[in-house]
Amino acid sequence: MRWFRYFYKVVNLGLVVAIAGMLVLPTIDKAQAQAKKDATEWIKQGRQLWQKNDISGATTAYQQASNLEPKNSRILTSLGFLLTQQSNYSGAIAALEKATLLDANNAKAFNALGFVYVKIKDYPNALTAYRRAIALDRQSIDAYNSVGFLLTEQKNYTEAAKIYRQAIVIAPREASIYLNLGYVLELSGNSQAAFEAYSQADRVAPFNADVLVAVGNLFAGRDQTEEAIAKYKRALEVNPRHPKANLAIARIFKSQGNYPDAIASLRRAAGSRNLAANQVVELQNSIANLYIQQGSSSGAIVAYRQILDVDPEDANTYLALGKILASQQRTSEAREMLENAERFFNRQGNVEGIAKVRKALSELK
């Protein structure tokens, strides 16, 4: 009987545990279902915020979703994209690497990871990520272009040309690939093959301003000035403010001594939207130089001030502006500009720049 009581207790204990398990499991399932539902709501909210360009709010929403579903590769991929937009590259890499570990077939995560590595100039890891993206998605033109870019940066022109030709097979109507191929061939010294690639781009996209400028540049390099101008003018018909087309045609006008038309072209380019700071600096410096060659100090001053609007720490511009103001006997303004130049050259440790500024300051006294 003792044995029976012991057996009864054990069996009953097993039943209690089993029943308890039966009671707990639905609770876990319910909790998981609720977590998934809550995560879905956070994703919905995050997507709406993203569409409104509220990147910070969208990031918070996707972080909440990821906390609720920490093994969801797609949520982590979106989070990685958002963190990249905020230049939080270490956070983006952590999210995207986790996404790829959770799902080794997530091509979007590898693509995004490659992009972040490019941003921090970690080219070996970027190449690895992009190559994996291509292996997973043979139609990923962005990945092909990115691999080509990285190989070009490494001066591996043969392999870069090879990857672009692979991309052309996949997307024979994509003009940007022909442009990239032409550029690589140009760098490798094969100007004829580059011309053929650009010409193919022109046939694929005859109204693409970038293509027209590339072909024009090849004509200019061959001293076929009239043909080059014709291409640049066609590009400007497509996009009157196209920066590269205006810059290119301005160089020709300048070489012909036609400064007014050169300046007009550069000013049109400077009026383009979404120019990068370095493009603004290049354009306005070119404008300033042309005004100086014309003997128009006032035009140069305006151009230099435009540079300082986008880059208030440009020491060379402060120096140039200070010298022009000094030549106009605007001593107090000149001194202020030169002192700014000295301060920023000091920060750079630019000894030569500092010497130039001090010489200009000594001439003011």
N, C-alpha and C positions, 0 to 999 in steps of 0.2 A: 504494500500500500504506500509505503514511503516512496518507492520507485514511481508509483502511479502519480502521487502528489507532485513529485519532482517533475515528471514528464508533463503533467497538466500545467504546472507553472511555466515551464519552458515554452510549451506550445502556446499558452495564453500570452506569454511575453512576446513571442514571435508574432502572434496575431495583433497585439497592441502596436508593435513596431510597424508591421505591415499596414495596419489601418492608419496609423499616424502618417506613414509615408504616403498613403493614398490621399490623406487629407492635405499634406504639405504640397504635393506635386501640383495639384490644381492652383494652389496659392502662388507657386513659383511661376507657372504658366501665365497666370493672370497678371503677375508683376511684370513678366517679360513682355506680355502683350501691351500693358500700359506704357512701359518704357518705349516700346517701338512706336506706339501711338504718339507719345509725347515728342519723340525724336522727329517723327514725320511733321508734327506741327512746327517744331523749331526750324526744320529744313524749309518748310513753306514760308515761314516768316523771313528766314535768311535769304531765300531766293527773291522775295519781294523787295527787301532792303538792298540787295545787290543790284536789282534792276533800277532802283532809285539812286544808285551810286553811293549808298551809305555803306561804305566798305567796312568801317569799324563795327557798325551794328550788325552787318551780315556775318562778320567774323565771330562775334559773340554768339550769335544764333547757332552757327555751325559748330562752335566749340561745345555748346550745350548739347547739341545733337550727338556729337562724338562722345561726350561723357556718358550719354545714355546708351549708345551703341558703339563701344570702343573697338569692335572688330569689324566695323563697316568700312571697307576700303574706299567706297565711293564718297562717303562723307569726308573722310580724311583727304581725299584728292581735292575736293572742293575747298576744304579748309586750307590746303596747301596753296591753291591758286589765290585765295584771299590774302593770305599772309605775304605772298610774293608781291601783291599789289601795294602792300604797306611797307615794302622793303624789309620785312622781317624774314630775312633769308634763312637764318638758322632755324627758326620755328617752322618755316615752310619745308625745309629739308627733312626735319624730324617727322613732320606729318606725312610727307610724301614717301619717305623711306618706309615708314610703318605701313602705309597703304600698299606698297609693292611687296612687302613681306607677307601681308595678309592675303594678297591676290597677285601672284606672280605673272598673271595675264592681263593686268590692268595697264593697257598701252597708254592711256591718258595720264596716268600717274608717272610713268617713265618719261613721257614727253615733257610734262611739267617739271620733273626733277632735272632733266637736262637743261631746261630754260633757267632754272635757279642757279645751277652750277655755272652756266655761262655768265650770269650776272655777277658772281663772285670770282670769275675768271679761273675756275677750277676746270680746265678744259679736258683733262683725262677722264674725270668722272662724268662730265657732260657728254663726252663721246660715248662712253659705256652706256649711259642712260638712253641716249638717242638711238644707238644701234639696237638696243633691246626693244625700243618702241617700234623700230622698223621690222624687227623679227616678228613682233606680235601683230603689226598692222602694215602690210606691204603697200597700202594706199596712202600712208601718212606722208604727204608731200612736205609738210612742215618739218618733219623729222629728217627727211632727205636733205632739204635745204640747210637745216641746222648742222648736220654732219659735214656737208660741203663747206659751210662757213668755217667750222672749226678746223677742218683740214687745210683750208686756205690760210687761216691765221697761223697755222704751223708751217706754212710754206710747202705743204705737201700737195702741190698742184696736180700731179698725176692722179693721185687717189681722189682728190676733190672733183676733177673732171669726170672720173669714172662714176662717182656717186650721182653727179648731176645727169649723166647720160642714162643711168638706171632710172632716175626720176622721170626723164623725158619719155621713156618707154611707157611708164604708168600714166603720165599726164601730158600727152603730146601737144595739148592746146594751152598749156600753162606758160605764159610769156616770161614770167619771173625766172623760171628754171633756165631758159635760154640765155637770159641776161646774166645770171650767175655763172653759167658755163662760159659765156663769152668773156666775162671779167677774168675768170681763172686762166683761160687760154691766153688772154692779153698779158697777164702777169707772167706767164711762163714763156712769153716771147713769141708765141705763135699767133701773129696778128692776122694772118689769112684765115685760120680756123676760127678766130674770135669774130672776124667780120662775117663769116658764114653763120655763126651762131646768132649774132645780132640780127643779121638779115632774115634768119628764120623767125626770130622773135617779131620782127617787123611784119612778116607775112601773117603770123598768127594773130598779132594785135596791132594793126596799122594805125590805130588812134591812141596808142599808149605813149604818153609823153616821155616816160622813162626810157622806153625802147628807142624813141626818136633821138633823144639826147645821146644815148650810148652809140648809136650809129653815127650821129653827128661828130662825136668825139673821135671816132676812128677816122672819119674823113679829115678832121682837123689835124690829127696826128700824121696824116699823109700829105699835109699841106694842100689839100683839096678844099680851099676856103669856101668857094661858092656852094659846093655840095653840102658842106658842114652848115653854113648859114641857112640853106634851104631846110635842112632837117630841124635845126633849132627853131626856125620860124613856124614850122608845122607843129612842133611841140608846144609853142606859145599860143598857137591857135586853139589847141586842145585845152591848155591850162596857162592863161596869160601870166600867172604869178609863179609858175614852176621855178623853184630856186635854182636847180642845176642848169636848166635851159637858159635862164636869164644870166647866170654867172658865165656860162660858156660863151654866149653871144656877146656879153660885155667884154670878155677878154679879146675877142676878135675886133670889136669896135675900138678898144684901147690900142691894140697893135696897129690899127689904121690911123690913130691919132684922133679918133672921133669920140672925144670925152663926153660931150653932152648925151649922146645916145648910150654910151657905156653906163653913165650914171643913171639914166632913166631905166635901163634894164635892171641894174642892181637895186634900185629903189622899188621896182615892181616886185622883185624877189623878196626884198625885206618886208613887203606887205603881206606875204603869205602867212596863213594861219598855222599854228602848231609847229613853228620852227623851234628846233632845239637851240639852247643857249649858244653852243659853239657855232651854229650856222649863222645866228644873228651877229656874233662877233666877227666872223669871217666876212660877211656881207658889208657890215658897217665899216670895217677896216678898209675894205676895198673902196667903198664910197669916199671915205676920208682921204685916202691916198690920191684918188682921182681929183678931188677938190683941191688938194694941196698942189698937185701938178698944174692945175688950172690957175693957181694963185688965189683961190677962194677960201680964206681962213674960216669965214663964218659957216660955210657948208661943212667943213671938216669938224668944227666944234660941235655942230648939231649931231653929226654921225658919231663922234666919240661919246657924247652924252647918251646917245641911244645904247651904246655898249654898256655904259655904267648902269643903265636902268636894269639890264638883265644880269650883269656881273659887277656888283659894286665893290669887288676886291681885285679888279684887274689892274695890276700895278703899271703895266706897260701903257695902258690907256690913260691913266692919271699922268704919267710922265709926258706922253705926247700932247695931252691937253694942256698941261702946265707950260710946255714950251711954246705952244701957239698963243696962249694967253699972255705970256711974257713978251712975245714979239709984238703984241698989240698994246703993250704998256699997261696991261691990266694986272698990276703987280700983286695986289692982295689976293686976287682969285688964283693967279698963277702959283703963289706960294702955298695956298691951301691945297691945290692939286698935287704939287710936288711933295709936300709933306705926307699926303695920303700915299703917294707912290713909294716914298721911303719906308713908311710903316709896313706896307704890304710886301715890299721887297725884303725887308728885315724878317718878316714871318717866313718867307720862302728860303731865307739864307742865300739870296741872290746877290753876291758881292759885286758883280759887274753892274747890275741894276742900281744898287745903292750908290756906286761911284758916279754913275751918270746923273742921278738925281742931285747929288751933292754939288756936282759941277754946275748944273743948271741953277741950283739955289744960290751958289756963290756969285753967279752972273746977275742975279736979281739985285744984289746989294750995291 
